[in-house]
Amino acid sequence: MKGQETVGLAEATRLYREVREAFEVTHTAQSLVAEGDLVCARFVIHGRHTGDYRGNPPSGRSFETTGHVTLRFQQGRIAESWFNYDLAGALEQVGAPPATGP
């Protein structure tokens, strides 16, 4: 997926829903660090390709990939977030071509 500088809540929700509808996924936190209003997490994603993803039919194949998120909180709620995860590696594992856009 091509990186974007900023997406709003509606777009982030749409993009994540697209992934959740195509892949059964679980996230496992490997480490968490908090300082001030920031929380950082390193995680592993396990999943299986069970639905259509951008024109790629479900393969039934499983994948594992890693990622990192930094969250900024304001008044007890997430105000901003920055994610990095290996979507290209996950797509390769399930036999789908790399994503080319948001």
CYANA upper distance limits for C-alpha pairs under 8 A (distance plus 0.5 A):
  1 MET  CA     87 LEU  CA      7.45
  1 MET  CA     88 ALA  CA      7.81
  1 MET  CA     98 PRO  CA      7.91
  1 MET  CA     99 ALA  CA      5.38
  1 MET  CA    100 THR  CA      5.96
  1 MET  CA    101 GLY  CA      5.68
  1 MET  CA    102 PRO  CA      6.49
  2 LYS  CA     99 ALA  CA      8.20
  2 LYS  CA    100 THR  CA      6.78
  2 LYS  CA    101 GLY  CA      5.72
  2 LYS  CA    102 PRO  CA      6.91
  7 VAL  CA     11 GLU  CA      6.45
  7 VAL  CA     12 ALA  CA      6.63
  8 GLY  CA     12 ALA  CA      6.63
  9 LEU  CA     13 THR  CA      6.49
 10 ALA  CA     14 ARG  CA      6.71
 11 GLU  CA     15 LEU  CA      6.63
 12 ALA  CA     16 TYR  CA      6.61
 13 THR  CA     17 ARG  CA      6.47
 14 ARG  CA     18 GLU  CA      6.72
 15 LEU  CA     19 VAL  CA      7.09
 15 LEU  CA    102 PRO  CA      7.81
 16 TYR  CA     20 ARG  CA      6.65
 17 ARG  CA     21 GLU  CA      6.54
 18 GLU  CA     22 ALA  CA      6.98
 18 GLU  CA     53 TYR  CA      7.82
 19 VAL  CA     23 PHE  CA      6.46
 19 VAL  CA     53 TYR  CA      7.77
 20 ARG  CA     24 GLU  CA      6.96
 20 ARG  CA     25 VAL  CA      7.53
 21 GLU  CA     50 THR  CA      8.48
 21 GLU  CA     51 GLY  CA      6.71
 21 GLU  CA     52 ASP  CA      8.30
 22 ALA  CA     49 HIS  CA      6.52
 22 ALA  CA     50 THR  CA      6.04
 22 ALA  CA     51 GLY  CA      4.35
 22 ALA  CA     52 ASP  CA      5.84
 22 ALA  CA     53 TYR  CA      5.91
 22 ALA  CA     58 PRO  CA      7.84
 23 PHE  CA     47 GLY  CA      6.58
 23 PHE  CA     48 ARG  CA      5.86
 23 PHE  CA     49 HIS  CA      5.06
 23 PHE  CA     50 THR  CA      5.86
 23 PHE  CA     51 GLY  CA      6.79
 24 GLU  CA     47 GLY  CA      5.62
 24 GLU  CA     48 ARG  CA      5.71
 24 GLU  CA     49 HIS  CA      7.15
 24 GLU  CA     50 THR  CA      7.11
 25 VAL  CA     45 ILE  CA      7.07
 25 VAL  CA     46 HIS  CA      6.09
 25 VAL  CA     47 GLY  CA      4.69
 25 VAL  CA     48 ARG  CA      7.26
 26 THR  CA     45 ILE  CA      6.19
 26 THR  CA     46 HIS  CA      5.91
 26 THR  CA     47 GLY  CA      6.90
 27 HIS  CA     43 PHE  CA      7.01
 27 HIS  CA     44 VAL  CA      6.26
 27 HIS  CA     45 ILE  CA      5.13
 27 HIS  CA     46 HIS  CA      7.12
 28 THR  CA     43 PHE  CA      5.93
 28 THR  CA     44 VAL  CA      5.75
 28 THR  CA     45 ILE  CA      6.98
 29 ALA  CA     41 ALA  CA      7.04
 29 ALA  CA     42 ARG  CA      6.46
 29 ALA  CA     43 PHE  CA      4.80
 29 ALA  CA     44 VAL  CA      7.06
 30 GLN  CA     41 ALA  CA      7.80
 30 GLN  CA     42 ARG  CA      5.91
 30 GLN  CA     43 PHE  CA      5.56
 30 GLN  CA     44 VAL  CA      7.53
 31 SER  CA     41 ALA  CA      6.12
 31 SER  CA     42 ARG  CA      5.82
 31 SER  CA     43 PHE  CA      7.63
 32 LEU  CA     39 VAL  CA      7.50
 32 LEU  CA     40 CYS  CA      6.13
 32 LEU  CA     41 ALA  CA      5.00
 32 LEU  CA     42 ARG  CA      7.18
 33 VAL  CA     39 VAL  CA      6.20
 33 VAL  CA     40 CYS  CA      5.70
 33 VAL  CA     41 ALA  CA      7.05
 34 ALA  CA     38 LEU  CA      6.17
 34 ALA  CA     39 VAL  CA      4.80
 34 ALA  CA     40 CYS  CA      6.81
 35 GLU  CA     39 VAL  CA      7.04
 37 ASP  CA     72 ARG  CA      6.02
 37 ASP  CA     73 PHE  CA      5.68
 37 ASP  CA     74 GLN  CA      7.50
 38 LEU  CA     70 THR  CA      7.26
 38 LEU  CA     71 LEU  CA      6.06
 38 LEU  CA     72 ARG  CA      5.11
 38 LEU  CA     73 PHE  CA      6.87
 39 VAL  CA     70 THR  CA      6.17
 39 VAL  CA     71 LEU  CA      5.67
 39 VAL  CA     72 ARG  CA      7.10
 40 CYS  CA     68 HIS  CA      7.76
 40 CYS  CA     69 VAL  CA      6.15
 40 CYS  CA     70 THR  CA      4.81
 40 CYS  CA     71 LEU  CA      6.81
 41 ALA  CA     68 HIS  CA      6.14
 41 ALA  CA     69 VAL  CA      5.87
 41 ALA  CA     70 THR  CA      7.03
 42 ARG  CA     66 THR  CA      8.11
 42 ARG  CA     67 GLY  CA      6.42
 42 ARG  CA     68 HIS  CA      4.99
 42 ARG  CA     69 VAL  CA      7.19
 43 PHE  CA     66 THR  CA      6.27
 43 PHE  CA     67 GLY  CA      5.84
 43 PHE  CA     68 HIS  CA      6.58
 44 VAL  CA     64 GLU  CA      7.48
 44 VAL  CA     65 THR  CA      6.28
 44 VAL  CA     66 THR  CA      4.92
 44 VAL  CA     67 GLY  CA      6.80
 45 ILE  CA     64 GLU  CA      6.10
 45 ILE  CA     65 THR  CA      5.79
 45 ILE  CA     66 THR  CA      6.47
 45 ILE  CA     67 GLY  CA      8.12
 46 HIS  CA     62 SER  CA      7.95
 46 HIS  CA     63 PHE  CA      6.33
 46 HIS  CA     64 GLU  CA      5.04
 46 HIS  CA     65 THR  CA      7.23
 47 GLY  CA     62 SER  CA      6.02
 47 GLY  CA     63 PHE  CA      5.82
 47 GLY  CA     64 GLU  CA      6.97
 48 ARG  CA     60 GLY  CA      6.52
 48 ARG  CA     61 ARG  CA      6.03
 48 ARG  CA     62 SER  CA      4.61
 48 ARG  CA     63 PHE  CA      6.62
 48 ARG  CA     94 VAL  CA      8.30
 49 HIS  CA     58 PRO  CA      5.82
 49 HIS  CA     59 SER  CA      6.22
 49 HIS  CA     60 GLY  CA      5.52
 49 HIS  CA     61 ARG  CA      6.17
 49 HIS  CA     62 SER  CA      6.91
 49 HIS  CA     94 VAL  CA      7.06
 50 THR  CA     58 PRO  CA      5.35
 50 THR  CA     59 SER  CA      7.27
 50 THR  CA     60 GLY  CA      6.02
 51 GLY  CA     57 PRO  CA      6.91
 51 GLY  CA     58 PRO  CA      5.21
 52 ASP  CA     56 ASN  CA      5.90
 52 ASP  CA     57 PRO  CA      5.02
 52 ASP  CA     58 PRO  CA      5.89
 53 TYR  CA     57 PRO  CA      7.14
 53 TYR  CA     58 PRO  CA      8.00
 54 ARG  CA     99 ALA  CA      8.44
 56 ASN  CA     96 ALA  CA      6.85
 59 SER  CA     94 VAL  CA      6.89
 59 SER  CA     95 GLY  CA      7.76
 60 GLY  CA     94 VAL  CA      8.14
 61 ARG  CA     93 GLN  CA      7.97
 61 ARG  CA     94 VAL  CA      5.58
 61 ARG  CA     95 GLY  CA      8.42
 62 SER  CA     93 GLN  CA      7.67
 62 SER  CA     94 VAL  CA      6.80
 63 PHE  CA     90 ALA  CA      6.13
 63 PHE  CA     93 GLN  CA      6.13
 63 PHE  CA     94 VAL  CA      6.97
 64 GLU  CA     90 ALA  CA      7.01
 65 THR  CA     85 TYR  CA      7.77
 65 THR  CA     86 ASP  CA      6.51
 65 THR  CA     87 LEU  CA      8.14
 65 THR  CA     89 GLY  CA      7.37
 65 THR  CA     90 ALA  CA      6.51
 66 THR  CA     85 TYR  CA      6.30
 66 THR  CA     86 ASP  CA      6.77
 67 GLY  CA     83 PHE  CA      7.85
 67 GLY  CA     84 ASN  CA      5.88
 67 GLY  CA     85 TYR  CA      4.40
 67 GLY  CA     86 ASP  CA      7.05
 68 HIS  CA     83 PHE  CA      6.37
 68 HIS  CA     84 ASN  CA      5.74
 68 HIS  CA     85 TYR  CA      6.85
 69 VAL  CA     81 SER  CA      7.42
 69 VAL  CA     82 TRP  CA      6.03
 69 VAL  CA     83 PHE  CA      4.94
 69 VAL  CA     84 ASN  CA      6.85
 70 THR  CA     81 SER  CA      6.14
 70 THR  CA     82 TRP  CA      5.74
 70 THR  CA     83 PHE  CA      7.19
 71 LEU  CA     78 ILE  CA      6.94
 71 LEU  CA     79 ALA  CA      8.10
 71 LEU  CA     80 GLU  CA      6.43
 71 LEU  CA     81 SER  CA      4.96
 71 LEU  CA     82 TRP  CA      7.11
 72 ARG  CA     78 ILE  CA      6.31
 72 ARG  CA     79 ALA  CA      6.15
 72 ARG  CA     80 GLU  CA      5.67
 72 ARG  CA     81 SER  CA      6.71
 73 PHE  CA     77 ARG  CA      5.75
 73 PHE  CA     78 ILE  CA      4.96
 73 PHE  CA     79 ALA  CA      5.77
 73 PHE  CA     80 GLU  CA      7.64
 74 GLN  CA     78 ILE  CA      6.82
 74 GLN  CA     79 ALA  CA      6.19
 86 ASP  CA     90 ALA  CA      6.95
 87 LEU  CA     91 LEU  CA      6.65
 87 LEU  CA     98 PRO  CA      8.43
 87 LEU  CA     99 ALA  CA      8.44
 88 ALA  CA     92 GLU  CA      6.66
 88 ALA  CA     98 PRO  CA      5.79
 88 ALA  CA     99 ALA  CA      7.42
 89 GLY  CA     93 GLN  CA      6.81
 90 ALA  CA     94 VAL  CA      7.07
 91 LEU  CA     95 GLY  CA      6.70
 91 LEU  CA     96 ALA  CA      5.56
 91 LEU  CA     97 PRO  CA      6.95
 91 LEU  CA     98 PRO  CA      6.56
 91 LEU  CA     99 ALA  CA      8.36
 92 GLU  CA     96 ALA  CA      6.25
 92 GLU  CA     97 PRO  CA      7.07
 92 GLU  CA     98 PRO  CA      7.47
